Amino acid sequence: MTKHRPIRFRAWADDKMRAVRAVSFTEKGELFRILDAEGVERWPTALMQYTGFKDRKRREVYEGDIVAVNGLARTVVEWQEYRWHPQIPKKTIYEVLGNVWENPELLKASKKNV
């Protein structure tokens, strides 16, 4: 039997990261609204899916997270071509530093150091 990853989301809504209890879409498949962990309806700017991975500190990795790979390169976790990017080999050490909504300065700092 194959073990499947849990399907979880978080959302950027009202200038704050929110845990998501339920998601609603329009008939065209566009994001409409969420029900956050407190049971409040919100209209999010972005919806981010859990990748099924955890970093070296056992924190869940979500789409839009900024991760450090082997303590050096910083990159954004994204869904591309039917898989999560970056693809992180099992023995690679990576850590969630923040995300593109709450910590955009992490990417700017990374570009200056390259």
Backbone bond lengths (Angstrom), bond angles and torsions (degrees), N, CA, C in turn:
res aa  C-N    CA-C-N  psi(-1)  N-CA   C-N-CA  omega(-1)  CA-C   N-CA-C  phi
1 M - - - 1.451 - - 1.533 109.21 -
2 T 1.313 116.23 133.10 1.452 122.04 -179.73 1.519 110.25 -83.38
3 K 1.317 115.81 133.98 1.463 120.31 176.96 1.528 108.18 -87.57
4 H 1.308 117.01 125.62 1.459 122.06 -179.93 1.520 110.42 -99.61
5 R 1.315 115.14 148.35 1.459 118.85 177.66 1.521 109.68 -76.75
6 P 1.311 116.92 150.92 1.463 119.57 176.61 1.534 109.89 -67.79
7 I 1.311 116.43 143.59 1.466 121.15 176.35 1.523 107.03 -94.93
8 R 1.330 115.53 110.83 1.470 121.53 -179.42 1.518 108.51 -134.37
9 F 1.312 114.94 153.88 1.452 121.20 177.60 1.523 110.18 -133.18
10 R 1.315 114.52 158.70 1.459 121.90 165.05 1.524 104.75 -134.59
11 A 1.317 116.29 162.90 1.464 119.55 -176.20 1.519 110.99 -141.00
12 W 1.322 115.18 148.43 1.456 122.55 172.00 1.521 105.88 -94.96
13 A 1.324 116.57 110.50 1.466 122.26 -177.70 1.517 108.95 -143.69
14 D 1.315 115.62 135.45 1.467 121.63 179.00 1.526 111.25 54.52
15 D 1.342 116.03 43.13 1.466 123.28 177.30 1.526 113.86 59.06
16 K 1.333 115.98 33.24 1.463 120.31 179.24 1.535 109.37 -151.69
17 M 1.342 116.31 144.37 1.455 120.90 175.34 1.521 108.37 -76.63
18 R 1.318 116.58 130.68 1.460 121.47 -175.44 1.529 111.05 -124.62
19 A 1.309 116.13 138.43 1.458 120.36 169.81 1.527 106.88 -72.47
20 V 1.319 117.08 144.70 1.466 121.42 -174.59 1.524 110.52 -113.10
21 R 1.324 114.97 130.62 1.468 121.21 176.15 1.527 110.77 -96.08
22 A 1.348 117.22 -38.11 1.468 121.45 -178.60 1.525 109.17 -149.70
23 V 1.334 115.93 153.09 1.463 122.69 -179.13 1.520 108.67 -127.02
24 S 1.341 116.53 138.04 1.463 121.29 175.77 1.524 109.26 -119.22
25 F 1.340 115.38 140.16 1.456 121.47 178.95 1.524 109.55 -121.53
26 T 1.336 116.36 157.37 1.460 121.28 175.16 1.527 108.65 -76.54
27 E 1.316 117.09 173.99 1.464 121.03 177.17 1.524 111.72 -62.54
28 K 1.329 117.50 -24.31 1.468 122.32 179.16 1.527 111.98 -85.88
29 G 1.333 117.58 -0.24 1.452 121.61 178.73 1.521 114.34 86.50
30 E 1.321 117.34 12.55 1.465 121.48 178.85 1.525 109.73 -88.64
31 L 1.317 115.42 146.73 1.459 120.55 178.80 1.521 110.22 -60.84
32 F 1.321 116.49 129.74 1.459 121.02 -179.21 1.519 111.34 -107.88
33 R 1.332 116.43 -60.25 1.466 120.39 -179.35 1.518 109.57 -157.95
34 I 1.335 114.09 168.89 1.463 120.86 176.32 1.519 108.98 -126.54
35 L 1.292 114.66 162.59 1.457 122.39 167.90 1.512 103.95 -113.45
36 D 1.340 117.05 115.75 1.471 118.84 -175.90 1.524 111.14 -79.54
37 A 1.325 115.72 178.91 1.466 121.61 -175.65 1.529 112.84 -60.68
38 E 1.346 116.30 -24.97 1.473 120.07 179.31 1.525 111.82 -88.35
39 G 1.343 117.28 -0.94 1.462 120.71 179.94 1.517 114.27 86.55
40 V 1.333 117.92 15.50 1.462 122.40 -178.86 1.527 109.49 -97.10
41 E 1.349 117.00 132.81 1.462 121.29 175.29 1.519 109.27 -73.00
42 R 1.332 116.10 135.91 1.472 121.02 179.12 1.521 108.68 -141.59
43 W 1.342 115.17 157.17 1.452 122.50 178.26 1.524 107.25 -113.62
44 P 1.326 116.97 96.59 1.466 121.41 -170.47 1.527 114.18 -77.27
45 T 1.328 114.60 153.59 1.455 122.75 172.32 1.520 109.26 -77.78
46 A 1.326 117.33 -38.31 1.463 121.83 -178.12 1.526 110.49 -146.90
47 L 1.321 115.13 147.14 1.453 123.04 176.42 1.516 107.13 -118.24
48 M 1.329 117.58 130.34 1.461 122.27 -176.63 1.523 110.13 -122.56
49 Q 1.324 116.06 131.56 1.457 121.93 -177.24 1.525 111.00 -96.10
50 Y 1.321 115.79 143.76 1.465 122.69 174.46 1.525 108.37 -68.19
51 T 1.324 117.16 134.23 1.462 121.89 -176.63 1.524 113.75 -82.78
52 G 1.326 116.72 -17.94 1.462 120.35 -174.13 1.521 111.90 93.81
53 F 1.336 117.24 -2.65 1.464 122.49 -179.56 1.523 110.73 -105.36
54 K 1.322 114.98 156.18 1.463 121.49 173.22 1.514 107.74 -127.43
55 D 1.338 115.97 147.43 1.466 119.33 -179.40 1.525 110.55 -82.35
56 R 1.328 116.31 -173.70 1.467 120.68 -175.69 1.521 113.33 -63.47
57 K 1.347 116.72 -20.28 1.467 121.25 177.51 1.528 111.48 -98.84
58 R 1.349 116.21 12.45 1.467 124.18 178.29 1.521 113.64 68.31
59 R 1.344 117.00 23.09 1.469 121.15 174.95 1.522 109.04 -84.73
60 E 1.316 116.56 139.56 1.459 120.71 178.18 1.532 110.13 -65.72
61 V 1.336 115.70 140.11 1.460 121.95 179.67 1.532 108.21 -102.59
62 Y 1.334 115.97 125.30 1.461 122.56 -179.83 1.522 110.47 -115.50
63 E 1.310 114.57 157.37 1.458 121.66 171.46 1.535 107.48 -54.45
64 G 1.320 117.07 136.90 1.457 120.97 -179.17 1.518 114.01 90.70
65 D 1.338 117.47 -7.11 1.468 119.94 176.55 1.523 109.71 -72.60
66 I 1.319 115.31 147.91 1.456 122.22 173.62 1.519 105.90 -100.15
67 V 1.333 116.75 120.66 1.455 120.70 -177.73 1.523 110.41 -117.98
68 A 1.328 114.95 147.20 1.467 122.00 172.50 1.528 106.15 -98.48
69 V 1.332 115.65 127.58 1.460 121.20 179.62 1.524 108.33 -102.20
70 N 1.333 116.27 121.77 1.469 122.89 -176.21 1.533 111.87 54.31
71 G 1.320 116.51 31.85 1.457 121.29 176.56 1.519 114.69 75.39
72 L 1.329 118.54 2.33 1.461 121.18 -175.02 1.521 112.90 -119.06
73 A 1.313 116.56 -85.91 1.463 121.89 -173.43 1.524 111.02 -61.09
74 R 1.317 115.36 137.15 1.460 120.94 175.27 1.514 107.76 -108.49
75 T 1.314 115.42 135.89 1.453 120.09 179.71 1.520 109.91 -148.14
76 V 1.319 115.94 160.32 1.460 122.06 -179.77 1.521 108.67 -98.05
77 V 1.315 116.43 135.18 1.457 121.83 177.54 1.532 107.91 -77.26
78 E 1.339 115.75 125.37 1.469 121.46 -177.30 1.520 110.76 -140.72
79 W 1.330 115.79 156.54 1.456 121.82 173.00 1.511 106.81 -93.80
80 Q 1.338 116.48 119.19 1.465 121.86 179.84 1.515 109.53 -140.33
81 E 1.299 116.33 134.82 1.463 121.91 173.74 1.526 112.87 47.80
82 Y 1.330 116.29 49.47 1.463 122.98 173.98 1.523 115.45 70.81
83 R 1.326 117.97 20.87 1.468 120.21 176.29 1.529 109.86 -159.85
84 W 1.337 114.78 164.21 1.462 121.05 179.16 1.519 109.84 -78.99
85 H 1.310 116.34 139.44 1.468 123.17 174.27 1.508 107.53 -122.78
86 P 1.309 121.48 141.71 1.453 122.57 0.23 1.517 110.93 -72.44
87 Q 1.323 115.83 152.28 1.453 119.38 171.98 1.518 105.79 -81.47
88 I 1.311 115.87 121.13 1.464 120.54 -173.43 1.524 109.16 -109.50
89 P 1.335 117.09 112.29 1.469 119.38 177.73 1.527 110.88 -58.49
90 K 1.327 116.62 153.40 1.472 122.02 -174.58 1.519 113.93 -55.17
91 K 1.308 119.66 -36.97 1.467 120.91 -175.41 1.528 112.93 -89.22
92 T 1.328 117.07 3.83 1.459 121.31 179.09 1.522 109.15 -80.08
93 I 1.327 116.20 138.29 1.464 121.02 177.13 1.527 107.84 -95.04
94 Y 1.299 116.01 122.54 1.460 119.69 177.11 1.521 109.70 -135.99
95 E 1.333 113.41 156.16 1.464 119.73 -175.63 1.515 110.07 -143.60
96 V 1.333 116.34 135.90 1.457 121.46 175.14 1.524 108.04 -74.17
97 L 1.339 116.13 123.18 1.465 121.61 179.07 1.524 112.04 -98.05
98 G 1.316 115.86 -27.07 1.457 121.94 -176.94 1.510 108.18 169.46
99 N 1.332 116.32 -154.20 1.461 119.95 177.50 1.521 109.64 -145.60
100 V 1.320 116.04 167.22 1.468 120.83 -173.29 1.525 113.29 -67.69
101 W 1.319 118.08 -20.18 1.466 120.98 -178.34 1.533 112.51 -87.50
102 E 1.312 116.53 -43.79 1.467 120.51 -177.14 1.522 113.08 -90.95
103 N 1.331 117.61 -24.08 1.470 121.12 -173.19 1.531 113.40 -134.79
104 P 1.326 119.88 51.30 1.470 120.47 -178.05 1.530 112.80 -61.81
105 E 1.320 117.27 -22.96 1.468 121.15 179.86 1.528 112.14 -64.21
106 L 1.335 117.96 -22.57 1.462 120.64 178.20 1.530 111.48 -63.97
107 L 1.310 117.12 -34.81 1.465 120.25 178.36 1.519 110.98 -75.09
108 K 1.323 117.72 -37.05 1.463 121.20 178.12 1.527 110.09 -64.66
109 A 1.326 116.47 -41.50 1.475 121.02 178.94 1.520 110.03 -64.19
110 S 1.320 117.05 -38.20 1.459 121.48 -179.62 1.526 111.34 -64.64
111 K 1.342 117.48 -40.40 1.470 121.29 -179.36 1.525 111.32 -67.46
112 K 1.335 117.66 -33.07 1.463 121.11 178.61 1.523 111.07 -68.35
113 N 1.337 116.95 -31.35 1.463 121.27 -177.27 1.526 113.57 -83.36
114 V 1.329 117.93 -6.02 1.468 121.21 -177.14 1.505 110.60 -86.95
